[in-house]
Every structure is written in structure tokens, then in C-alpha cells.
Amino acid sequence: MKQQNPHYGLVRSTDELGQLARDHRKSRKLTLETVSGLGNLSPRFLSEFERGKETAEIGKVLKALRTLGLEVIIQPRSGANPPPLSLEQGPIND
């Protein structure tokens, strides 16, 4: 199987985040079991996260990313200056 080089940057879905984490882990030649031991996370959770499970617990996702040496940076969307959200606007379907 060909090894993927991680493509860092904008992430728009749980699938993209999981794939990025997997590519990064593999680029560092780490197994799920190794990351599991280092981060005190189950291999099953890590596998589900890497496959893009939408209901993965956010605290565990952040712990997995920290264990891999990755970080999350939150910033406004580029070129967008949206008005403040109100409850009347309903959900955002992106």
C-alpha cells in the first residue's frame, strides 16, 4: 500500500480530519496500538476517528490529535464576514 503524505490545512468534514490524522500517523511510522498506548485511547476509538465517525467524542479527538503532535486552530472563514447568528436563522447546513 502506497503511503500518503499528509495534506495539512483546511478541514471541512470528519472524514477529512480522520484521513489527515491517519496520514500523519503513518508518515511518522506509528501504529494504532502505539498511539493508543501513548494517548491512553483505545485502538477501536482511533480507528473509528480515522474513518471519519461523526459522533466521535470531541475530547478524545483533541487528545488523539495532541498525541500525534497536531493542533486545532480556529479562525474566521477567509473572505467571509457573516452577520452574527440568531436563533431565528435556523441551523447551518454546510
PDB file of N, CA, C and O in Angstrom:
ATOM      1  N   MET A   1       0.836  -1.184   0.000  1.00  0.00           N
ATOM      2  CA  MET A   1       0.000   0.000   0.000  1.00  0.00           C
ATOM      3  C   MET A   1       0.883   1.250   0.000  1.00  0.00           C
ATOM      4  O   MET A   1       1.813   1.367   0.798  1.00  0.00           O
ATOM      5  N   LYS A   2       0.580   2.168  -0.895  1.00  0.00           N
ATOM      6  CA  LYS A   2       1.348   3.407  -1.003  1.00  0.00           C
ATOM      7  C   LYS A   2       1.045   4.323   0.182  1.00  0.00           C
ATOM      8  O   LYS A   2      -0.109   4.531   0.556  1.00  0.00           O
ATOM      9  N   GLN A   3       2.112   4.856   0.753  1.00  0.00           N
ATOM     10  CA  GLN A   3       1.953   5.771   1.894  1.00  0.00           C
ATOM     11  C   GLN A   3       1.571   7.151   1.394  1.00  0.00           C
ATOM     12  O   GLN A   3       2.177   7.666   0.454  1.00  0.00           O
ATOM     13  N   GLN A   4       0.572   7.748   2.019  1.00  0.00           N
ATOM     14  CA  GLN A   4       0.122   9.086   1.678  1.00  0.00           C
ATOM     15  C   GLN A   4       0.887  10.113   2.493  1.00  0.00           C
ATOM     16  O   GLN A   4       1.120   9.917   3.686  1.00  0.00           O
ATOM     17  N   ASN A   5       1.276  11.200   1.859  1.00  0.00           N
ATOM     18  CA  ASN A   5       1.847  12.315   2.603  1.00  0.00           C
ATOM     19  C   ASN A   5       0.689  13.158   3.118  1.00  0.00           C
ATOM     20  O   ASN A   5      -0.259  13.426   2.381  1.00  0.00           O
ATOM     21  N   PRO A   6       0.759  13.572   4.366  1.00  0.00           N
ATOM     22  CA  PRO A   6      -0.338  14.369   4.915  1.00  0.00           C
ATOM     23  C   PRO A   6      -0.509  15.682   4.158  1.00  0.00           C
ATOM     24  O   PRO A   6       0.471  16.322   3.778  1.00  0.00           O
ATOM     25  N   HIS A   7      -1.754  16.072   3.945  1.00  0.00           N
ATOM     26  CA  HIS A   7      -2.074  17.356   3.332  1.00  0.00           C
ATOM     27  C   HIS A   7      -2.706  18.214   4.428  1.00  0.00           C
ATOM     28  O   HIS A   7      -3.896  18.100   4.721  1.00  0.00           O
ATOM     29  N   TYR A   8      -1.882  19.073   5.023  1.00  0.00           N
ATOM     30  CA  TYR A   8      -2.343  19.895   6.141  1.00  0.00           C
ATOM     31  C   TYR A   8      -3.090  21.115   5.627  1.00  0.00           C
ATOM     32  O   TYR A   8      -2.797  21.615   4.541  1.00  0.00           O
ATOM     33  N   GLY A   9      -4.043  21.589   6.396  1.00  0.00           N
ATOM     34  CA  GLY A   9      -4.762  22.796   6.026  1.00  0.00           C
ATOM     35  C   GLY A   9      -6.225  22.708   6.424  1.00  0.00           C
ATOM     36  O   GLY A   9      -6.584  22.088   7.425  1.00  0.00           O
ATOM     37  N   LEU A  10      -7.049  23.338   5.623  1.00  0.00           N
ATOM     38  CA  LEU A  10      -8.478  23.431   5.888  1.00  0.00           C
ATOM     39  C   LEU A  10      -9.120  22.046   5.926  1.00  0.00           C
ATOM     40  O   LEU A  10      -8.902  21.225   5.035  1.00  0.00           O
ATOM     41  N   VAL A  11      -9.904  21.800   6.954  1.00  0.00           N
ATOM     42  CA  VAL A  11     -10.633  20.540   7.106  1.00  0.00           C
ATOM     43  C   VAL A  11     -12.119  20.876   7.140  1.00  0.00           C
ATOM     44  O   VAL A  11     -12.550  21.723   7.922  1.00  0.00           O
ATOM     45  N   ARG A  12     -12.902  20.212   6.291  1.00  0.00           N
ATOM     46  CA  ARG A  12     -14.330  20.517   6.193  1.00  0.00           C
ATOM     47  C   ARG A  12     -15.249  19.395   6.665  1.00  0.00           C
ATOM     48  O   ARG A  12     -16.467  19.572   6.706  1.00  0.00           O
ATOM     49  N   SER A  13     -14.684  18.251   7.019  1.00  0.00           N
ATOM     50  CA  SER A  13     -15.540  17.134   7.429  1.00  0.00           C
ATOM     51  C   SER A  13     -14.787  16.211   8.378  1.00  0.00           C
ATOM     52  O   SER A  13     -13.563  16.269   8.492  1.00  0.00           O
ATOM     53  N   THR A  14     -15.546  15.361   9.054  1.00  0.00           N
ATOM     54  CA  THR A  14     -14.918  14.371   9.927  1.00  0.00           C
ATOM     55  C   THR A  14     -14.099  13.383   9.110  1.00  0.00           C
ATOM     56  O   THR A  14     -13.078  12.884   9.581  1.00  0.00           O
ATOM     57  N   ASP A  15     -14.540  13.097   7.885  1.00  0.00           N
ATOM     58  CA  ASP A  15     -13.764  12.209   7.009  1.00  0.00           C
ATOM     59  C   ASP A  15     -12.394  12.806   6.705  1.00  0.00           C
ATOM     60  O   ASP A  15     -11.380  12.111   6.773  1.00  0.00           O
ATOM     61  N   GLU A  16     -12.368  14.099   6.370  1.00  0.00           N
ATOM     62  CA  GLU A  16     -11.091  14.763   6.067  1.00  0.00           C
ATOM     63  C   GLU A  16     -10.189  14.819   7.295  1.00  0.00           C
ATOM     64  O   GLU A  16      -8.983  14.600   7.185  1.00  0.00           O
ATOM     65  N   LEU A  17     -10.758  15.109   8.461  1.00  0.00           N
ATOM     66  CA  LEU A  17      -9.959  15.174   9.684  1.00  0.00           C
ATOM     67  C   LEU A  17      -9.371  13.807  10.014  1.00  0.00           C
ATOM     68  O   LEU A  17      -8.192  13.697  10.351  1.00  0.00           O
ATOM     69  N   GLY A  18     -10.190  12.777   9.917  1.00  0.00           N
ATOM     70  CA  GLY A  18      -9.714  11.427  10.189  1.00  0.00           C
ATOM     71  C   GLY A  18      -8.632  10.988   9.223  1.00  0.00           C
ATOM     72  O   GLY A  18      -7.637  10.389   9.631  1.00  0.00           O
ATOM     73  N   GLN A  19      -8.820  11.285   7.932  1.00  0.00           N
ATOM     74  CA  GLN A  19      -7.821  10.916   6.927  1.00  0.00           C
ATOM     75  C   GLN A  19      -6.508  11.653   7.166  1.00  0.00           C
ATOM     76  O   GLN A  19      -5.432  11.071   7.032  1.00  0.00           O
ATOM     77  N   LEU A  20      -6.597  12.924   7.518  1.00  0.00           N
ATOM     78  CA  LEU A  20      -5.390  13.696   7.816  1.00  0.00           C
ATOM     79  C   LEU A  20      -4.654  13.105   9.016  1.00  0.00           C
ATOM     80  O   LEU A  20      -3.431  12.967   8.990  1.00  0.00           O
ATOM     81  N   ALA A  21      -5.397  12.758  10.066  1.00  0.00           N
ATOM     82  CA  ALA A  21      -4.776  12.153  11.249  1.00  0.00           C
ATOM     83  C   ALA A  21      -4.115  10.827  10.883  1.00  0.00           C
ATOM     84  O   ALA A  21      -3.001  10.548  11.328  1.00  0.00           O
ATOM     85  N   ARG A  22      -4.793  10.004  10.075  1.00  0.00           N
ATOM     86  CA  ARG A  22      -4.232   8.713   9.658  1.00  0.00           C
ATOM     87  C   ARG A  22      -2.961   8.914   8.829  1.00  0.00           C
ATOM     88  O   ARG A  22      -1.947   8.260   9.071  1.00  0.00           O
ATOM     89  N   ASP A  23      -3.022   9.820   7.854  1.00  0.00           N
ATOM     90  CA  ASP A  23      -1.848  10.072   7.006  1.00  0.00           C
ATOM     91  C   ASP A  23      -0.671  10.561   7.844  1.00  0.00           C
ATOM     92  O   ASP A  23       0.468  10.147   7.627  1.00  0.00           O
ATOM     93  N   HIS A  24      -0.951  11.444   8.800  1.00  0.00           N
ATOM     94  CA  HIS A  24       0.105  11.964   9.668  1.00  0.00           C
ATOM     95  C   HIS A  24       0.700  10.841  10.515  1.00  0.00           C
ATOM     96  O   HIS A  24       1.920  10.724  10.636  1.00  0.00           O
ATOM     97  N   ARG A  25      -0.170  10.019  11.099  1.00  0.00           N
ATOM     98  CA  ARG A  25       0.302   8.891  11.922  1.00  0.00           C
ATOM     99  C   ARG A  25       1.195   7.964  11.100  1.00  0.00           C
ATOM    100  O   ARG A  25       2.272   7.570  11.546  1.00  0.00           O
ATOM    101  N   LYS A  26       0.742   7.624   9.909  1.00  0.00           N
ATOM    102  CA  LYS A  26       1.512   6.705   9.065  1.00  0.00           C
ATOM    103  C   LYS A  26       2.817   7.337   8.594  1.00  0.00           C
ATOM    104  O   LYS A  26       3.824   6.644   8.454  1.00  0.00           O
ATOM    105  N   SER A  27       2.811   8.654   8.348  1.00  0.00           N
ATOM    106  CA  SER A  27       4.047   9.330   7.921  1.00  0.00           C
ATOM    107  C   SER A  27       5.095   9.292   9.027  1.00  0.00           C
ATOM    108  O   SER A  27       6.294   9.366   8.757  1.00  0.00           O
ATOM    109  N   ARG A  28       4.642   9.177  10.269  1.00  0.00           N
ATOM    110  CA  ARG A  28       5.551   9.075  11.417  1.00  0.00           C
ATOM    111  C   ARG A  28       5.836   7.618  11.777  1.00  0.00           C
ATOM    112  O   ARG A  28       6.507   7.323  12.766  1.00  0.00           O
ATOM    113  N   LYS A  29       5.303   6.707  10.939  1.00  0.00           N
ATOM    114  CA  LYS A  29       5.506   5.262  11.119  1.00  0.00           C
ATOM    115  C   LYS A  29       5.013   4.770  12.483  1.00  0.00           C
ATOM    116  O   LYS A  29       5.661   3.953  13.137  1.00  0.00           O
ATOM    117  N   LEU A  30       3.857   5.284  12.893  1.00  0.00           N
ATOM    118  CA  LEU A  30       3.239   4.880  14.155  1.00  0.00           C
ATOM    119  C   LEU A  30       2.048   3.968  13.873  1.00  0.00           C
ATOM    120  O   LEU A  30       1.294   4.202  12.929  1.00  0.00           O
ATOM    121  N   THR A  31       1.882   2.940  14.680  1.00  0.00           N
ATOM    122  CA  THR A  31       0.718   2.066  14.567  1.00  0.00           C
ATOM    123  C   THR A  31      -0.408   2.597  15.445  1.00  0.00           C
ATOM    124  O   THR A  31      -0.191   3.427  16.327  1.00  0.00           O
ATOM    125  N   LEU A  32      -1.615   2.100  15.185  1.00  0.00           N
ATOM    126  CA  LEU A  32      -2.739   2.458  16.053  1.00  0.00           C
ATOM    127  C   LEU A  32      -2.449   2.058  17.493  1.00  0.00           C
ATOM    128  O   LEU A  32      -2.784   2.784  18.428  1.00  0.00           O
ATOM    129  N   GLU A  33      -1.825   0.897  17.662  1.00  0.00           N
ATOM    130  CA  GLU A  33      -1.527   0.404  19.005  1.00  0.00           C
ATOM    131  C   GLU A  33      -0.544   1.324  19.731  1.00  0.00           C
ATOM    132  O   GLU A  33      -0.685   1.565  20.930  1.00  0.00           O
ATOM    133  N   THR A  34       0.445   1.832  19.006  1.00  0.00           N
ATOM    134  CA  THR A  34       1.419   2.742  19.613  1.00  0.00           C
ATOM    135  C   THR A  34       0.739   4.033  20.064  1.00  0.00           C
ATOM    136  O   THR A  34       0.935   4.482  21.194  1.00  0.00           O
ATOM    137  N   VAL A  35      -0.056   4.623  19.183  1.00  0.00           N
ATOM    138  CA  VAL A  35      -0.757   5.868  19.523  1.00  0.00           C
ATOM    139  C   VAL A  35      -1.744   5.612  20.659  1.00  0.00           C
ATOM    140  O   VAL A  35      -1.916   6.449  21.545  1.00  0.00           O
ATOM    141  N   SER A  36      -2.381   4.460  20.623  1.00  0.00           N
ATOM    142  CA  SER A  36      -3.307   4.085  21.687  1.00  0.00           C
ATOM    143  C   SER A  36      -2.613   4.096  23.043  1.00  0.00           C
ATOM    144  O   SER A  36      -3.141   4.646  24.010  1.00  0.00           O
ATOM    145  N   GLY A  37      -1.438   3.494  23.116  1.00  0.00           N
ATOM    146  CA  GLY A  37      -0.688   3.452  24.367  1.00  0.00           C
ATOM    147  C   GLY A  37      -0.189   4.812  24.800  1.00  0.00           C
ATOM    148  O   GLY A  37      -0.237   5.148  25.983  1.00  0.00           O
ATOM    149  N   LEU A  38       0.290   5.599  23.849  1.00  0.00           N
ATOM    150  CA  LEU A  38       0.816   6.928  24.173  1.00  0.00           C
ATOM    151  C   LEU A  38      -0.279   7.873  24.660  1.00  0.00           C
ATOM    152  O   LEU A  38      -0.049   8.690  25.552  1.00  0.00           O
ATOM    153  N   GLY A  39      -1.469   7.760  24.072  1.00  0.00           N
ATOM    154  CA  GLY A  39      -2.542   8.695  24.404  1.00  0.00           C
ATOM    155  C   GLY A  39      -3.593   8.144  25.335  1.00  0.00           C
ATOM    156  O   GLY A  39      -4.563   8.828  25.660  1.00  0.00           O
ATOM    157  N   ASN A  40      -3.404   6.891  25.775  1.00  0.00           N
ATOM    158  CA  ASN A  40      -4.402   6.240  26.618  1.00  0.00           C
ATOM    159  C   ASN A  40      -5.783   6.286  25.963  1.00  0.00           C
ATOM    160  O   ASN A  40      -6.779   6.639  26.594  1.00  0.00           O
ATOM    161  N   LEU A  41      -5.812   5.916  24.665  1.00  0.00           N
ATOM    162  CA  LEU A  41      -7.039   5.860  23.875  1.00  0.00           C
ATOM    163  C   LEU A  41      -7.152   4.456  23.294  1.00  0.00           C
ATOM    164  O   LEU A  41      -6.132   3.831  23.001  1.00  0.00           O
ATOM    165  N   SER A  42      -8.355   3.954  23.124  1.00  0.00           N
ATOM    166  CA  SER A  42      -8.499   2.595  22.599  1.00  0.00           C
ATOM    167  C   SER A  42      -8.198   2.564  21.098  1.00  0.00           C
ATOM    168  O   SER A  42      -8.505   3.519  20.384  1.00  0.00           O
ATOM    169  N   PRO A  43      -7.601   1.474  20.620  1.00  0.00           N
ATOM    170  CA  PRO A  43      -7.374   1.330  19.178  1.00  0.00           C
ATOM    171  C   PRO A  43      -8.684   1.424  18.393  1.00  0.00           C
ATOM    172  O   PRO A  43      -8.707   1.954  17.283  1.00  0.00           O
ATOM    173  N   ARG A  44      -9.770   0.910  18.970  1.00  0.00           N
ATOM    174  CA  ARG A  44     -11.070   0.983  18.292  1.00  0.00           C
ATOM    175  C   ARG A  44     -11.494   2.437  18.089  1.00  0.00           C
ATOM    176  O   ARG A  44     -11.920   2.814  16.997  1.00  0.00           O
ATOM    177  N   PHE A  45     -11.378   3.258  19.146  1.00  0.00           N
ATOM    178  CA  PHE A  45     -11.727   4.675  19.012  1.00  0.00           C
ATOM    179  C   PHE A  45     -10.884   5.325  17.925  1.00  0.00           C
ATOM    180  O   PHE A  45     -11.412   6.030  17.064  1.00  0.00           O
ATOM    181  N   LEU A  46      -9.563   5.089  17.961  1.00  0.00           N
ATOM    182  CA  LEU A  46      -8.673   5.704  16.977  1.00  0.00           C
ATOM    183  C   LEU A  46      -9.041   5.285  15.560  1.00  0.00           C
ATOM    184  O   LEU A  46      -9.035   6.109  14.645  1.00  0.00           O
ATOM    185  N   SER A  47      -9.357   4.024  15.379  1.00  0.00           N
ATOM    186  CA  SER A  47      -9.749   3.530  14.065  1.00  0.00           C
ATOM    187  C   SER A  47     -11.037   4.199  13.584  1.00  0.00           C
ATOM    188  O   SER A  47     -11.133   4.615  12.430  1.00  0.00           O
ATOM    189  N   GLU A  48     -12.022   4.300  14.474  1.00  0.00           N
ATOM    190  CA  GLU A  48     -13.287   4.957  14.115  1.00  0.00           C
ATOM    191  C   GLU A  48     -13.067   6.431  13.791  1.00  0.00           C
ATOM    192  O   GLU A  48     -13.642   6.950  12.833  1.00  0.00           O
ATOM    193  N   PHE A  49     -12.245   7.102  14.578  1.00  0.00           N
ATOM    194  CA  PHE A  49     -11.919   8.509  14.329  1.00  0.00           C
ATOM    195  C   PHE A  49     -11.262   8.663  12.958  1.00  0.00           C
ATOM    196  O   PHE A  49     -11.636   9.544  12.184  1.00  0.00           O
ATOM    197  N   GLU A  50     -10.288   7.811  12.660  1.00  0.00           N
ATOM    198  CA  GLU A  50      -9.588   7.896  11.376  1.00  0.00           C
ATOM    199  C   GLU A  50     -10.510   7.590  10.198  1.00  0.00           C
ATOM    200  O   GLU A  50     -10.250   8.033   9.080  1.00  0.00           O
ATOM    201  N   ARG A  51     -11.574   6.845  10.435  1.00  0.00           N
ATOM    202  CA  ARG A  51     -12.539   6.542   9.379  1.00  0.00           C
ATOM    203  C   ARG A  51     -13.626   7.617   9.276  1.00  0.00           C
ATOM    204  O   ARG A  51     -14.535   7.506   8.453  1.00  0.00           O
ATOM    205  N   GLY A  52     -13.530   8.655  10.112  1.00  0.00           N
ATOM    206  CA  GLY A  52     -14.439   9.793   9.998  1.00  0.00           C
ATOM    207  C   GLY A  52     -15.742   9.677  10.757  1.00  0.00           C
ATOM    208  O   GLY A  52     -16.728  10.313  10.385  1.00  0.00           O
ATOM    209  N   LYS A  53     -15.770   8.882  11.812  1.00  0.00           N
ATOM    210  CA  LYS A  53     -17.003   8.733  12.591  1.00  0.00           C
ATOM    211  C   LYS A  53     -17.459  10.094  13.109  1.00  0.00           C
ATOM    212  O   LYS A  53     -16.736  10.769  13.841  1.00  0.00           O
ATOM    213  N   GLU A  54     -18.674  10.485  12.715  1.00  0.00           N
ATOM    214  CA  GLU A  54     -19.182  11.816  13.056  1.00  0.00           C
ATOM    215  C   GLU A  54     -19.509  11.990  14.528  1.00  0.00           C
ATOM    216  O   GLU A  54     -19.548  13.118  15.018  1.00  0.00           O
ATOM    217  N   THR A  55     -19.742  10.904  15.241  1.00  0.00           N
ATOM    218  CA  THR A  55     -20.122  11.019  16.651  1.00  0.00           C
ATOM    219  C   THR A  55     -18.947  10.785  17.593  1.00  0.00           C
ATOM    220  O   THR A  55     -19.145  10.558  18.786  1.00  0.00           O
ATOM    221  N   ALA A  56     -17.727  10.839  17.066  1.00  0.00           N
ATOM    222  CA  ALA A  56     -16.543  10.677  17.921  1.00  0.00           C
ATOM    223  C   ALA A  56     -16.525  11.792  18.968  1.00  0.00           C
ATOM    224  O   ALA A  56     -16.788  12.954  18.658  1.00  0.00           O
ATOM    225  N   GLU A  57     -16.212  11.425  20.199  1.00  0.00           N
ATOM    226  CA  GLU A  57     -16.196  12.379  21.312  1.00  0.00           C
ATOM    227  C   GLU A  57     -15.105  13.426  21.095  1.00  0.00           C
ATOM    228  O   GLU A  57     -13.939  13.079  20.901  1.00  0.00           O
ATOM    229  N   ILE A  58     -15.479  14.701  21.127  1.00  0.00           N
ATOM    230  CA  ILE A  58     -14.553  15.791  20.811  1.00  0.00           C
ATOM    231  C   ILE A  58     -13.333  15.801  21.727  1.00  0.00           C
ATOM    232  O   ILE A  58     -12.223  16.066  21.266  1.00  0.00           O
ATOM    233  N   GLY A  59     -13.518  15.520  23.005  1.00  0.00           N
ATOM    234  CA  GLY A  59     -12.380  15.492  23.929  1.00  0.00           C
ATOM    235  C   GLY A  59     -11.361  14.438  23.537  1.00  0.00           C
ATOM    236  O   GLY A  59     -10.155  14.674  23.606  1.00  0.00           O
ATOM    237  N   LYS A  60     -11.845  13.278  23.128  1.00  0.00           N
ATOM    238  CA  LYS A  60     -10.943  12.204  22.702  1.00  0.00           C
ATOM    239  C   LYS A  60     -10.280  12.538  21.369  1.00  0.00           C
ATOM    240  O   LYS A  60      -9.112  12.212  21.154  1.00  0.00           O
ATOM    241  N   VAL A  61     -11.021  13.185  20.477  1.00  0.00           N
ATOM    242  CA  VAL A  61     -10.440  13.602  19.193  1.00  0.00           C
ATOM    243  C   VAL A  61      -9.288  14.567  19.445  1.00  0.00           C
ATOM    244  O   VAL A  61      -8.213  14.418  18.863  1.00  0.00           O
ATOM    245  N   LEU A  62      -9.506  15.554  20.311  1.00  0.00           N
ATOM    246  CA  LEU A  62      -8.448  16.521  20.625  1.00  0.00           C
ATOM    247  C   LEU A  62      -7.254  15.833  21.277  1.00  0.00           C
ATOM    248  O   LEU A  62      -6.108  16.182  20.994  1.00  0.00           O
ATOM    249  N   LYS A  63      -7.511  14.862  22.145  1.00  0.00           N
ATOM    250  CA  LYS A  63      -6.432  14.115  22.792  1.00  0.00           C
ATOM    251  C   LYS A  63      -5.647  13.317  21.753  1.00  0.00           C
ATOM    252  O   LYS A  63      -4.418  13.266  21.811  1.00  0.00           O
ATOM    253  N   ALA A  64      -6.340  12.699  20.813  1.00  0.00           N
ATOM    254  CA  ALA A  64      -5.668  11.944  19.750  1.00  0.00           C
ATOM    255  C   ALA A  64      -4.796  12.868  18.908  1.00  0.00           C
ATOM    256  O   ALA A  64      -3.659  12.524  18.582  1.00  0.00           O
ATOM    257  N   LEU A  65      -5.321  14.035  18.555  1.00  0.00           N
ATOM    258  CA  LEU A  65      -4.545  14.989  17.756  1.00  0.00           C
ATOM    259  C   LEU A  65      -3.309  15.461  18.516  1.00  0.00           C
ATOM    260  O   LEU A  65      -2.226  15.549  17.937  1.00  0.00           O
ATOM    261  N   ARG A  66      -3.458  15.764  19.804  1.00  0.00           N
ATOM    262  CA  ARG A  66      -2.301  16.173  20.621  1.00  0.00           C
ATOM    263  C   ARG A  66      -1.269  15.057  20.681  1.00  0.00           C
ATOM    264  O   ARG A  66      -0.070  15.310  20.569  1.00  0.00           O
ATOM    265  N   THR A  67      -1.730  13.829  20.858  1.00  0.00           N
ATOM    266  CA  THR A  67      -0.824  12.681  20.929  1.00  0.00           C
ATOM    267  C   THR A  67      -0.024  12.551  19.637  1.00  0.00           C
ATOM    268  O   THR A  67       1.146  12.166  19.661  1.00  0.00           O
ATOM    269  N   LEU A  68      -0.654  12.871  18.514  1.00  0.00           N
ATOM    270  CA  LEU A  68       0.018  12.797  17.213  1.00  0.00           C
ATOM    271  C   LEU A  68       0.894  14.021  16.933  1.00  0.00           C
ATOM    272  O   LEU A  68       1.607  14.060  15.930  1.00  0.00           O
ATOM    273  N   GLY A  69       0.839  15.018  17.820  1.00  0.00           N
ATOM    274  CA  GLY A  69       1.622  16.235  17.603  1.00  0.00           C
ATOM    275  C   GLY A  69       0.933  17.226  16.692  1.00  0.00           C
ATOM    276  O   GLY A  69       1.587  18.065  16.073  1.00  0.00           O
ATOM    277  N   LEU A  70      -0.393  17.134  16.604  1.00  0.00           N
ATOM    278  CA  LEU A  70      -1.180  18.053  15.780  1.00  0.00           C
ATOM    279  C   LEU A  70      -1.963  18.991  16.686  1.00  0.00           C
ATOM    280  O   LEU A  70      -2.167  18.695  17.863  1.00  0.00           O
ATOM    281  N   GLU A  71      -2.401  20.122  16.141  1.00  0.00           N
ATOM    282  CA  GLU A  71      -3.195  21.071  16.913  1.00  0.00           C
ATOM    283  C   GLU A  71      -4.338  21.599  16.066  1.00  0.00           C
ATOM    284  O   GLU A  71      -4.291  21.554  14.837  1.00  0.00           O
ATOM    285  N   VAL A  72      -5.356  22.096  16.731  1.00  0.00           N
ATOM    286  CA  VAL A  72      -6.516  22.681  16.070  1.00  0.00           C
ATOM    287  C   VAL A  72      -6.441  24.188  16.250  1.00  0.00           C
ATOM    288  O   VAL A  72      -6.237  24.681  17.359  1.00  0.00           O
ATOM    289  N   ILE A  73      -6.607  24.913  15.157  1.00  0.00           N
ATOM    290  CA  ILE A  73      -6.622  26.378  15.198  1.00  0.00           C
ATOM    291  C   ILE A  73      -7.962  26.830  14.629  1.00  0.00           C
ATOM    292  O   ILE A  73      -8.320  26.462  13.510  1.00  0.00           O
ATOM    293  N   ILE A  74      -8.694  27.618  15.390  1.00  0.00           N
ATOM    294  CA  ILE A  74      -9.996  28.123  14.961  1.00  0.00           C
ATOM    295  C   ILE A  74      -9.828  29.573  14.533  1.00  0.00           C
ATOM    296  O   ILE A  74      -9.252  30.386  15.256  1.00  0.00           O
ATOM    297  N   GLN A  75     -10.339  29.885  13.348  1.00  0.00           N
ATOM    298  CA  GLN A  75     -10.268  31.257  12.851  1.00  0.00           C
ATOM    299  C   GLN A  75     -11.472  31.520  11.963  1.00  0.00           C
ATOM    300  O   GLN A  75     -12.091  30.577  11.470  1.00  0.00           O
ATOM    301  N   PRO A  76     -11.817  32.796  11.746  1.00  0.00           N
ATOM    302  CA  PRO A  76     -12.935  33.101  10.857  1.00  0.00           C
ATOM    303  C   PRO A  76     -12.634  32.603   9.441  1.00  0.00           C
ATOM    304  O   PRO A  76     -11.476  32.535   9.030  1.00  0.00           O
ATOM    305  N   ARG A  77     -13.678  32.260   8.714  1.00  0.00           N
ATOM    306  CA  ARG A  77     -13.511  31.851   7.324  1.00  0.00           C
ATOM    307  C   ARG A  77     -12.891  32.994   6.537  1.00  0.00           C
ATOM    308  O   ARG A  77     -13.222  34.161   6.751  1.00  0.00           O
ATOM    309  N   SER A  78     -12.000  32.654   5.634  1.00  0.00           N
ATOM    310  CA  SER A  78     -11.351  33.692   4.834  1.00  0.00           C
ATOM    311  C   SER A  78     -12.362  34.308   3.867  1.00  0.00           C
ATOM    312  O   SER A  78     -13.171  33.604   3.262  1.00  0.00           O
ATOM    313  N   GLY A  79     -12.300  35.616   3.736  1.00  0.00           N
ATOM    314  CA  GLY A  79     -13.170  36.332   2.813  1.00  0.00           C
ATOM    315  C   GLY A  79     -14.622  36.406   3.257  1.00  0.00           C
ATOM    316  O   GLY A  79     -15.471  36.921   2.530  1.00  0.00           O
ATOM    317  N   ALA A  80     -14.906  35.903   4.426  1.00  0.00           N
ATOM    318  CA  ALA A  80     -16.289  35.912   4.894  1.00  0.00           C
ATOM    319  C   ALA A  80     -16.407  36.820   6.107  1.00  0.00           C
ATOM    320  O   ALA A  80     -15.586  36.768   7.022  1.00  0.00           O
ATOM    321  N   ASN A  81     -17.412  37.630   6.099  1.00  0.00           N
ATOM    322  CA  ASN A  81     -17.707  38.477   7.244  1.00  0.00           C
ATOM    323  C   ASN A  81     -19.198  38.340   7.526  1.00  0.00           C
ATOM    324  O   ASN A  81     -19.965  39.284   7.335  1.00  0.00           O
ATOM    325  N   PRO A  82     -19.608  37.135   7.990  1.00  0.00           N
ATOM    326  CA  PRO A  82     -21.041  36.903   8.171  1.00  0.00           C
ATOM    327  C   PRO A  82     -21.605  37.702   9.334  1.00  0.00           C
ATOM    328  O   PRO A  82     -20.895  38.012  10.291  1.00  0.00           O
ATOM    329  N   PRO A  83     -22.891  38.034   9.241  1.00  0.00           N
ATOM    330  CA  PRO A  83     -23.532  38.720  10.363  1.00  0.00           C
ATOM    331  C   PRO A  83     -23.643  37.763  11.540  1.00  0.00           C
ATOM    332  O   PRO A  83     -23.559  36.548  11.358  1.00  0.00           O
ATOM    333  N   PRO A  84     -23.830  38.295  12.747  1.00  0.00           N
ATOM    334  CA  PRO A  84     -23.997  37.422  13.913  1.00  0.00           C
ATOM    335  C   PRO A  84     -25.185  36.480  13.709  1.00  0.00           C
ATOM    336  O   PRO A  84     -26.192  36.859  13.112  1.00  0.00           O
ATOM    337  N   LEU A  85     -25.059  35.271  14.201  1.00  0.00           N
ATOM    338  CA  LEU A  85     -26.142  34.298  14.094  1.00  0.00           C
ATOM    339  C   LEU A  85     -27.228  34.598  15.103  1.00  0.00           C
ATOM    340  O   LEU A  85     -26.961  35.109  16.190  1.00  0.00           O
ATOM    341  N   SER A  86     -28.453  34.276  14.733  1.00  0.00           N
ATOM    342  CA  SER A  86     -29.558  34.380  15.679  1.00  0.00           C
ATOM    343  C   SER A  86     -30.304  33.054  15.665  1.00  0.00           C
ATOM    344  O   SER A  86     -30.202  32.292  14.704  1.00  0.00           O
ATOM    345  N   LEU A  87     -31.036  32.782  16.702  1.00  0.00           N
ATOM    346  CA  LEU A  87     -31.785  31.532  16.788  1.00  0.00           C
ATOM    347  C   LEU A  87     -32.836  31.423  15.691  1.00  0.00           C
ATOM    348  O   LEU A  87     -33.192  30.314  15.294  1.00  0.00           O
ATOM    349  N   GLU A  88     -33.338  32.544  15.197  1.00  0.00           N
ATOM    350  CA  GLU A  88     -34.368  32.526  14.163  1.00  0.00           C
ATOM    351  C   GLU A  88     -33.824  32.047  12.813  1.00  0.00           C
ATOM    352  O   GLU A  88     -34.596  31.611  11.959  1.00  0.00           O
ATOM    353  N   GLN A  89     -32.508  32.122  12.614  1.00  0.00           N
ATOM    354  CA  GLN A  89     -31.929  31.735  11.329  1.00  0.00           C
ATOM    355  C   GLN A  89     -31.939  30.232  11.107  1.00  0.00           C
ATOM    356  O   GLN A  89     -31.831  29.784   9.965  1.00  0.00           O
ATOM    357  N   GLY A  90     -32.062  29.458  12.144  1.00  0.00           N
ATOM    358  CA  GLY A  90     -32.054  28.008  11.999  1.00  0.00           C
ATOM    359  C   GLY A  90     -30.644  27.462  11.897  1.00  0.00           C
ATOM    360  O   GLY A  90     -29.673  28.207  12.024  1.00  0.00           O
ATOM    361  N   PRO A  91     -30.529  26.157  11.668  1.00  0.00           N
ATOM    362  CA  PRO A  91     -29.214  25.508  11.639  1.00  0.00           C
ATOM    363  C   PRO A  91     -28.417  25.865  10.391  1.00  0.00           C
ATOM    364  O   PRO A  91     -28.977  26.226   9.356  1.00  0.00           O
ATOM    365  N   ILE A  92     -27.110  25.756  10.513  1.00  0.00           N
ATOM    366  CA  ILE A  92     -26.213  25.958   9.378  1.00  0.00           C
ATOM    367  C   ILE A  92     -26.012  24.610   8.714  1.00  0.00           C
ATOM    368  O   ILE A  92     -25.545  23.669   9.356  1.00  0.00           O
ATOM    369  N   ASN A  93     -26.349  24.501   7.466  1.00  0.00           N
ATOM    370  CA  ASN A  93     -26.165  23.253   6.719  1.00  0.00           C
ATOM    371  C   ASN A  93     -25.043  23.437   5.725  1.00  0.00           C
ATOM    372  O   ASN A  93     -25.267  23.851   4.588  1.00  0.00           O
ATOM    373  N   ASP A  94     -23.830  23.127   6.158  1.00  0.00           N
ATOM    374  CA  ASP A  94     -22.646  23.304   5.315  1.00  0.00           C
ATOM    375  C   ASP A  94     -22.226  22.024   4.716  1.00  0.00           C
ATOM    376  O   ASP A  94     -21.244  21.982   3.975  1.00  0.00           O
TER     377      ASP A  94
END
